[in-house]
Amino acid sequence: MLADAIKTTIERSDKPAQELARSWSDANEFVFVGSGPNFGTALFSAAKILEASGDPALGQDLEEWAHLQYFARAVPTPTFIINAGTRDLSRAVEVAIAAKTIGRRVVVITPPENEVLSEIGGSILGIAAGVREAFSPLITTIPGELFAAYRADMIAEPFFRDFRGGRSIEEGGGISRIRTSKMLEDIPQ
């Protein structure tokens, strides 16, 4: 049952996410890596970091990480490798090894039962096992959300920058006018 998988994921990842946020308080950028449906999880998790703590964060496809972020200069960048323990497992293992070898701080978001990947990662944010890959983002997003919330708390940063610095949630807010643009309501024939 999905509710049980969500509960298990929270139990497995809550405390480790809090500990990582504390131990990585010096970090100033984050990378989330996933493939298949969990590429979307990587993008979503990066967005949660940006919204919660304001830190630069990037979501990247697993394969593309090997062609791009592998060459980034910032050696200790925290890198989250998201894997539901399915089809992309062998490539996730290769990327995790490569990331650790070049000095990245690696955390894996995967079921702890996925021993081969769990052992490679410097840290693990555990998720429930047995969720079909197509539905795995329903649980693989949870560890990133928890980490983002704890990160914001650790650095005392209000979510969404507390809408300060010219940001506004009010309609027609000048420079922050992000919700009042004209919308196409009818599609011309």
N, C-alpha and C positions, 0 to 999 in steps of 0.2 A: 504494500500500500504506500502511496506517495507521501501521505502525512507522516508515516513512520520513517521514511527515508529523509524527510526534512528534519524531523526531530533528531535522528541519528547524526545527521550532518552538523547540526548546531552543536550537539554534545561533543562531537569529535573536533570541531574547528574553533569553537568560541574561545576557550582559554589559550590555545596556541596562537590565535590571531592577536589576542591582547598582548601576549609575550613578545611576538614579533614586532608589533607596533612599538613596544618599549625598547627592544634591542636595536631596532632600526631607526631610532629617533634622529640619527644624523643623516639619513637619506634625503635626497631632494628631488628624486625622480623615480618612477616605477614603470616596469614593463610587465604586461600580462600576455601570455602566449597560449593559443589554443588552435584547434583545427576542427573541421566539420562544424557541427552545431556549437562547439565550444570556442570557435573563433568569435562568434557573437558574444559569448561569455567574456572573452578577453576584452572586447570593445566595451562592453557594459561595465566590467570591473574597473577598467581604466577611467571611465566616466564617473564612477562612484568616488574614486580617489580625488579627482579634480573637483567634484561638487562638495565633498566632505572637507577635505583639508586644503584644497587649492594647489596641491602639488602637481607638477607636470606628470602625466601618465600616458602610456601608449598601449593600445591593444594591437597585437600583431598575430598574423597567421603563423603557425608552427614552422612551416617550411620557409616562409619569408624571413623569419628570425635568423635562420642559418645563412641567409644571403645579405642581411642588412644589419640588425643589431649585433650580430657576431663581431662586426668591425667597429662598433662604437667605442669611443675613447674612455668613457667613464667606467672604469673597471668594476667598482663594487655595486653597480646598479642592482637593486633588488629585482629579481626576475621570477615571476610566478608562472609555473608551467601547469596548465590545466589539462587533465586527462581523466576521462571517465573509465579508463581501463579497457578500452576496446580497440578498434581498428588502427588507431594512430599510435599505439603503445610503443612499438619499436622505434619510431621516429622521435617520440617524446623522450625516450631513454637516450637516444643519440644527442638530442639537443640539450638535455639536462647535463650530460657528461661534458659536452662542449662548453656550456655556460659555466659550469664549475671550474673547468680547466683554465678558462681565461679570467677567472676571478670574480664572476658574478655571484651575488648572494642568491642562492636558488632555494625556492620553496615550491613544493609540488602540491597541487590540489588534486587529490586522487583518493580512491579507497585505500586504507592501510593494507588491505588484503593484497593489493597490487605491490607485492614485495620488491620486485625488481626496480620499479621507479621510486618507491618510498625510500629505499636504501640509498639511492643516488642523491636525492634531494637533501640539501642541508637541513631543511625543515619540512614538515608536512602539515597541511591543513586538510584533515581527513573528511571525506564525504562518504555517504552510504554506498555500498556496493549493490549491484544488481539492477540498477535503473537503466532502461534501454537508452542507448546513445542519443536517439532523437529527442528524448525527454530529459536528458541529463542536465541541460542548462537550468532546469527548475531547482536543482540542488547545487550545481557547481557555481552558481552566482553567490551563494550564501557566504562562503569564506571571504570572498573579496569585499562584500558588503560589510561584514564584521570587521575586517582589517581596516577598511576606510573609516568606519566610525571610531574605532580605537585610535587610529592615527590622528584624526582630528582632535580627539580628546587629549592625546598625549602632547600635542603641540599647541593646545588651547586655541584652536582655530574654529570659529563658528561655521556651521554648514552654510554653503552658498555665499560665503564672505559676509554673512548677515545682511546681504543686499546693501552693503556700503560701497563707497567709492564710485558713486554715479550709477550703481545698479539699482533697479527699482522693479517691484512686481506690479506696480500700478499701471493701468492702461495709459498709453500715450506718453510714456515717461522719457521723452527726448532721446538721448543717446542709448538708453536701454530699451528702446521700443522694439521689442522682439516678438510681440504677440498680436499686433494690430495691423499687420500688413494685409493688403487686399487678398482675398481668397477667391479662387475660381469656383463658383458654385454650380454653374451649368456648363457642360461640355458642348461646345458648338458642333453642330452636325455637319 
